[in-house]
Structure formats: C-alpha cells, structure tokens
Amino acid sequence: MFGNSVCSYPVRGEFGNNQYRGNCTGYIIRDFVESYLKSGGLFADPSIGGGTSVDVAREMGLDFFGTDLHSGFNLLTDDFKTVMQREANLIWWHPPYWSMIQYSGNQWGTEANPWDLSTMDLADFCEAMIVAMMNIHDATEANGHYGILMGNMRKNGQYFNLSSMVERIAPGRLVDEIIKIQHNCTSDSKRYAGNGKLVRIAHEKLLVFRKDKTQAIYLLHKLMQRANNSVAMTWRASIRRILQASGKQMKLAEIYQAVKSYADTRQNNHWRAKVRQVLQDERFFHRVAPGLYELQTA
C-alpha cells in the first residue's frame, strides 16, 4: 500500500500486455487497492486497456468487473452502474492523456473510434472527461473511492496540465494526490531541436476521490466553482449525463425536471431555452419525436 504521497516502480512487473502502449505498472494498482478497497468490496475498471487491472485483480483474488471501449462498453453513452448491475467500492481509471497516444485504430481495431478520448480535439476531450467522471462517480458506492491516473503532456510547444484539469472538474471529495515517478518513457530518448533546456515530464498523478451520497449531476454547480470551462460545455455535459443515466428516451419535461437542481445554481431565468438549444446538437442528441430525446450513440 502507499507509504507516502510519492511512489516509484522502476520495474513494471508481469501485468497486462507490455506491448500495449501507455500501460501503467500493475504495482500502482495493487497499492491503490490495498490502500482504499473495503474488504469484500467490488473493484472495477471501465477502461482495462491492455489488461493490467485484470491481472492485478486475478492475482489478488478480488471481486472484479472490467470492460473497455474495445470490448463494446462506451463510458460516454452507457451507464457504468447499470452495466455492472451494482455499485463498486473502488474504481480505477487510467484514461488516455488526450492525444499523446491514439488507441483505436492503433493499439486496437482497424480505424479510429469517434468515442475514443484519444482521437478527440481538446474541447471535446475536456467535455468527455466530465461526462466520464460523472459516470464513474455515480457508479461508486457511498463512501467508496475512485482513482484517476493522469499525466501531463507537451504538444507544439505548449504544456497541457491535464492532471490539474481532472482535479478541478472531478466530482467527489479529493482525499489523496499520489505522485508517480515515470520510468523508461519513449520521449526519454528523443532530442528536441532548440530545446536543450527543456524540462522533461517525469511524473503522473493518481488523484483519489471519495464518493458521497449525492449524484454527480447535482455536484456540477460545485465543479463550476473549480473549473475553467465554458457554460455551454457544462450544460451539454450535464444533459448528456442525464440521458446516459436514464438509459432510455426522455420527454423534454423529464429532462427539465432532472436538470432543474443544476439550473437553479446557474441563476438563469431562461434555462429551459438553454436546454432546448443544447438538445439541437445532433452530435450528441437524437430527437426521436417532437419533445422526445435520446442520447446519440451512432
């Protein structure tokens, strides 16, 4: 288990497919489980990738549920709790570090999947992260924990602090921040022209959150106090999560009722018009009939 807030694993161990790029060591997952899993509780991973968490759970004899986009589960359209058929005491999530590594059409499959976070532009990636984290939060049992391992990246000379973004927008109470030292990175051997003084990124953050009894959709007003996001993005994310959690077609009046508690925090007298405007985005919403909507999954 974690002895302090910094961890280092020079050897990755025999966990998962070591040819699957971006795989983390199973030792950090084992320490995570030993530090936070309640005895007998369900441990889950919605993005198993190369199978590292699967191997850790098997070695430790855990009650485990694992799936992935490449297995047919979509964290952005499917309700994780419904798929598991119960809540988990502890959830591990190691998402893509935006576009650092493309997974669909590269690590798995023959073409890019539009629901793959690693294939999105930055704005869509940030919104998808909000939807995914609300889904994970709501699939965690009360007083249970979920952890997100996230790294930062440089691209075209810019530094993207993805771990801080997760810390600001994730629902739940942040209880621990574990700094993981990186070893044997592909970028270690690269030389960058004109950047002799470049400070190379050699760490990731495991951010651990505790779930309270409140659904994530009702925590969005708190997220807005921490996150630097556009109002439009957050409205859309909230409605996406409402339809995702329902798992069915919803009448406009039902959507109004579900979003009202969040709308009240926005102090917007015209919030119903805002909801109708957001629902016109055909990338994410399908109008089945006048006043009847469902989440776009195609």
BELQUI-V926447 format. One record per pair of residues at least 24 apart in sequence whose C-alpha atoms are under 10 Angstrom apart, sorted by the first residue. I is the first residue (numbers start at 1). J is the second residue. If there is no record, write none. Layout:
i	j
I	J
I	J
//
This chain:
i	j
1	27
1	28
1	29
1	30
1	31
1	32
1	33
1	34
1	35
1	36
2	28
2	30
2	31
2	32
2	33
2	34
2	35
2	36
2	178
3	31
3	35
4	177
4	178
4	179
5	176
5	177
5	178
5	179
5	180
5	205
5	206
6	177
6	178
6	179
6	180
6	181
6	203
6	205
6	206
7	31
7	178
7	179
7	180
7	181
7	182
7	203
7	205
7	206
8	179
8	180
8	181
8	182
8	183
8	203
9	180
9	181
9	182
9	183
10	181
10	182
10	183
10	184
11	183
11	184
12	183
12	184
13	52
14	52
14	55
14	56
15	50
15	51
15	52
15	53
15	54
15	55
15	56
15	59
16	48
16	49
16	50
16	51
16	52
16	53
16	54
16	55
16	56
17	49
17	50
17	51
17	52
17	55
18	50
18	51
18	52
19	50
19	107
20	49
20	50
20	51
20	52
20	103
20	106
20	107
20	108
21	49
21	50
21	101
21	102
21	103
21	106
21	107
21	186
22	49
22	50
22	94
22	95
22	96
22	97
22	100
22	101
22	102
22	103
22	107
22	185
23	48
23	49
23	50
23	51
23	52
23	53
23	94
24	49
24	50
24	52
24	53
24	94
24	149
24	182
25	52
25	53
25	56
25	182
26	51
26	52
26	53
26	54
26	55
26	56
26	57
27	52
27	53
27	56
28	53
28	56
28	149
28	178
28	180
28	206
29	53
29	56
29	57
29	92
29	93
29	147
29	149
30	56
30	57
30	59
30	60
32	90
32	91
32	92
32	146
32	147
32	178
32	206
32	208
33	57
33	60
33	62
33	90
33	91
33	92
33	147
34	60
36	89
36	90
36	91
36	144
36	145
36	146
36	147
36	208
36	210
37	62
37	88
37	89
37	90
37	91
37	144
37	145
37	146
38	89
38	90
38	144
38	145
39	63
39	89
40	89
41	87
41	88
41	89
41	90
41	141
41	144
42	84
42	86
42	87
42	88
42	89
42	90
42	91
42	140
42	141
42	144
43	87
43	88
43	89
43	90
43	91
43	92
43	140
43	145
43	146
44	80
44	84
44	87
44	88
44	89
44	90
44	91
44	92
44	93
44	136
44	139
44	140
44	146
45	80
45	88
45	90
45	91
45	92
45	93
45	94
45	136
45	146
45	147
46	73
46	74
46	75
46	80
46	84
46	91
46	92
46	93
46	94
46	95
46	132
46	135
46	136
47	71
47	73
47	74
47	75
47	92
47	93
47	94
47	95
47	96
48	92
48	93
48	94
48	95
49	94
49	95
49	96
49	103
49	107
49	108
50	107
50	108
53	92
53	93
53	94
63	88
64	88
64	90
64	91
65	91
66	91
66	92
69	104
69	108
69	113
69	115
69	116
70	103
70	104
70	107
70	108
70	109
70	113
70	116
74	115
74	116
74	132
74	297
75	115
75	116
75	128
75	129
75	131
75	132
75	133
75	135
75	136
75	244
76	115
76	116
76	117
76	128
76	129
76	130
76	131
76	132
76	133
76	134
76	135
76	237
76	240
76	241
76	244
76	284
76	295
76	297
77	115
77	131
77	132
77	135
77	240
77	241
77	243
77	244
77	245
77	247
77	284
77	295
77	296
77	297
78	132
78	135
78	241
78	243
78	244
78	245
78	246
78	247
78	295
78	297
79	132
79	135
79	136
79	138
79	139
79	241
79	243
79	244
79	245
79	246
79	247
80	132
80	135
80	136
80	137
80	138
80	139
80	140
80	244
80	245
81	135
81	136
81	137
81	138
81	139
81	140
81	141
81	245
82	139
82	245
82	246
82	247
83	139
84	139
85	139
86	139
86	140
86	141
87	136
87	137
87	138
87	139
87	140
87	141
87	142
87	144
88	136
88	137
88	138
88	139
88	140
88	141
88	142
88	144
88	145
88	146
89	139
89	140
89	141
89	142
89	143
89	144
89	145
89	146
89	210
89	211
90	136
90	139
90	140
90	141
90	143
90	144
90	145
90	146
90	147
90	209
90	210
90	211
91	136
91	137
91	139
91	140
91	141
91	144
91	145
91	146
91	147
91	148
91	208
91	209
92	136
92	145
92	146
92	147
92	148
92	149
92	206
92	208
93	132
93	133
93	136
93	146
93	147
93	148
93	149
93	150
93	206
94	147
94	148
94	149
94	150
94	151
94	206
95	129
95	132
95	148
95	149
95	150
95	151
96	125
96	149
96	150
96	151
97	125
97	149
97	150
97	151
97	152
97	153
97	160
97	162
97	163
98	122
98	125
98	126
98	129
98	150
98	151
98	152
98	153
98	160
98	162
99	125
99	153
99	155
100	151
100	152
100	153
100	154
100	155
114	298
115	297
115	298
122	160
123	229
123	230
123	233
124	233
126	162
126	165
126	166
126	169
126	229
126	233
126	237
127	169
127	229
127	230
127	233
127	234
127	236
127	237
127	238
128	233
128	237
128	240
129	165
129	166
129	169
129	170
129	237
130	165
130	166
130	169
130	170
130	171
130	216
130	220
130	223
130	233
130	234
130	237
130	238
130	241
131	170
131	216
131	217
131	234
131	236
131	237
131	238
131	239
131	240
131	241
131	242
131	244
132	170
132	237
132	241
133	166
133	169
133	170
133	171
133	172
133	216
133	241
134	169
134	170
134	171
134	172
134	215
134	216
134	217
134	219
134	220
134	237
134	238
134	241
134	245
135	171
135	215
135	216
135	217
135	241
135	242
135	244
135	245
136	170
136	171
136	211
136	216
137	170
137	171
137	172
137	209
137	210
137	211
137	212
137	214
137	215
137	216
137	217
138	171
138	172
138	211
138	212
138	213
138	214
138	215
138	216
138	217
138	245
139	211
139	215
139	216
140	210
140	211
140	212
140	213
140	215
141	210
141	211
141	212
141	213
142	210
142	211
142	212
142	213
142	214
142	215
143	172
143	173
143	209
143	210
143	211
143	212
143	213
144	209
144	210
144	211
144	212
144	213
145	172
145	173
145	174
145	175
145	208
145	209
145	210
145	211
145	212
146	172
146	174
146	207
146	208
146	209
146	210
146	211
147	174
147	175
147	176
147	177
147	178
147	205
147	206
147	207
147	208
147	209
147	210
148	177
148	205
148	206
148	207
148	208
148	209
149	177
149	178
149	179
149	180
149	204
149	205
149	206
149	207
149	208
150	180
150	203
150	204
150	205
150	206
150	207
151	179
151	180
151	182
151	201
151	202
151	203
151	204
151	205
151	206
152	201
152	202
152	203
152	204
152	205
153	200
153	201
154	200
154	201
157	195
159	201
162	204
162	205
163	204
163	205
163	206
163	207
164	205
164	207
164	227
165	226
165	227
165	228
165	229
166	205
166	207
166	227
167	205
167	206
167	207
167	208
167	209
167	223
167	226
167	227
168	222
168	223
168	224
168	225
168	226
168	227
168	228
169	219
169	220
169	222
169	223
169	224
169	225
169	226
169	227
169	228
169	229
170	207
170	209
170	216
170	219
170	220
170	222
170	223
170	226
170	227
171	209
171	210
171	211
171	212
171	214
171	215
171	216
171	217
171	218
171	219
171	220
171	222
171	223
172	208
172	209
172	210
172	211
172	212
172	213
172	214
172	215
172	216
172	219
172	222
172	223
173	208
173	209
173	210
173	211
173	212
174	207
174	208
174	209
174	210
174	211
175	207
175	208
175	209
175	210
176	205
176	206
176	207
176	208
176	209
176	210
177	205
177	206
177	207
177	208
177	209
178	204
178	205
178	206
178	207
178	208
179	203
179	204
179	205
179	206
179	207
180	204
180	205
180	206
181	205
216	241
216	242
217	241
217	242
217	245
217	258
217	259
217	261
217	262
218	258
218	259
218	260
218	261
218	262
218	263
218	265
219	261
219	262
220	261
220	262
220	263
220	265
221	261
221	262
221	263
221	264
221	265
221	266
222	262
222	265
224	265
224	266
231	266
232	274
232	275
232	277
232	278
233	278
235	259
235	262
235	263
235	266
235	271
235	274
235	275
235	278
236	274
236	275
236	277
236	278
236	279
236	281
236	284
236	285
237	278
237	284
238	262
238	263
238	275
239	275
239	278
239	279
239	284
239	285
239	295
240	278
240	279
240	284
240	285
240	294
240	295
240	296
241	295
242	294
242	295
243	285
243	293
243	294
243	295
243	296
244	294
244	295
244	296
246	294
246	295
247	294
247	295
248	293
248	294
248	295
249	286
249	287
249	288
249	292
249	293
249	294
249	295
250	287
250	288
250	291
250	292
250	293
250	294
250	295
251	287
251	288
251	289
251	290
251	291
251	292
251	293
251	294
252	276
252	279
252	290
252	291
252	292
252	293
253	291
253	292
254	291
254	292
255	291
255	292
255	293
//
